[in-house]
Amino acid sequence: MTTAAHFTAALRERRRLIGYWSLLDSPVAAERLARLGYDYLAFDAQHGLFGYQGLLNNLIATDTRGSTAVGMVRVEANDPTYIGRALDAGAAAVIVPLVDTAEDAADAVAAVRYPPHGRRSYGPMRAQLRIGPDPADTHEQTAVLAMIETADGLANVEEICAVPGLDGVYVGPSDLRLAIGGRTSTDPDVADAFERALTRVREAAEAAGIAAGIHNGDGASAARRLDEGFTFASVAADVVHLQQIAATHLTAARGERA
């Protein structure tokens, strides 16, 4: 069984998975991160700094010798072209943003599956070396995740989770906090409502038997969310952590208190 098949099976079985989130187009960094023990590396094509060539190069780097991780991509939009290109480049899973309805989720599933189950165009230029290439094998080894990050997405989360072929949902906490009335992406005044929203998403996914994931700023937060019942969690993100660590070392070098 391939690494992608192991990952997708674990995801669908709601086993705990931990990933790292990447915004920077740095294949060398991806190669190092892939060997640390993470289950997946998620490359953000929506808000990250990736062009298509960069996305391809980072997915190749993730498959380096000694890697424990598969490559995942948050695509730019719920569009068959973006989804198909990420999968053809070798992504084992796609996260689809701004899913508001069950119809949106069904469109995302269709973009990931070949006919007659969907509408993905056949041309796995790189993916065929590691995933598939036969459609039935590809379907077994690739996953599609719908982001819950809008007011409509939250309102329709039970129907979204029930869409056939959807493998999981993924909470975008910054957008979701804004969607429920937060003045900023970290507004503490909506903390209680935010926690209720997370509970609703977790319970909807559990009832449907699909995976539930969430974005986190650090490992401690990821551990907390996994303990609460999320089945996979991302630690985010390389550009932020680079700045944090560099600032810490600068403070230490100056002999200042943090």
Residue, then its C-alpha position, 0 to 999 in steps of 0.5 A: m500500500t502506498t503512502a497516499a493509500h495509508f494516509t487516506a485510509a487513516l483519514r477515512e477511519r478517523r484516526r488522528l493525523i497531524g500536519y504542517w501548514s506551508l505558505l512559503d514556496s521552499p522545496v528545501a524546507a518541504e523536504r526537511l519538514a517531510r522527514l520530521g514525522y508529520d502525516y501531511l504537509a499542506f501547501d496553501a495555494q489560496h493564501g500562500l506564495f505558490g505558483y503552479q511550478g512552486l506547488l509542483n516542486n514542493l509536492i515532489a520534495t515532500d515525496t523525498r526519501g525518508s518522508t513520513a508525509v503526503g502532500m495536501v493542497r488547499v486549492e484556490a477555489n472550488d473549481p475543477t481546474y484548480i482541483g485537477r491540477a493539484l491532484d495531477a501534480g501529486a496531491a494526496a488530498v485537496i482542501v476546498p475553501l468557501v464551501d457554503t452548501a451541500e451542492d458546493a461540497a458535491d461539486a468538490v467531490a465531483a472534481v476529485r473523482y473520474p467519470p462516471h462518479g465525477r468530472r475530473s479530466y484524466g491526465p495525472m502527469r505526475a500523480q500516476l507515478r505514486i497515486g493510481p493511475d487507474p481511476a478506482d485506485t486513484h479514488e481509493q488513494t485521494a481525499v477531498l475535504a470541505m472547508i467550514e469557514t462561513a456563516d452559510g457553511l456552518a448553518n449547513v454543516e450537517e448537510i455538507c457532512a452528509v454529501p456522498g464521497l466527501d472525506g472530511v471537513y476542515v475548519g478555517p478558524s480565522d474566517l469562521r470567527l469573523a463569520i460569527g461576528g468577530r471584529t477580528s480573526t482572534d476576537p475574544d468577545v465571540a469565544d463562546a460562540f466560536e467554541r459552540a461552532l466548533t462543537r457543531v462541526r465536530e459532531a456533524a462530522e462524527a455523525a456522518g462518519i467523516a474526518a474533522g480537521i482544524h487549523n492551529g497556530d501551534g502544537a499545543s493548540a493542535a493537541r487540545r483540539l485533537d483531545e476535544g474530538f477533531t481527528f486531524a489538525s494542522v500546525a501553522a505556518d512556516v512563515v509565521h514560525l520563521q519570524q517567531i524563532a528569528a525574533t526569539h534568537l534576536t532577543a537572546a543575542r541582544g541579551e534582552r528578556a523575551 
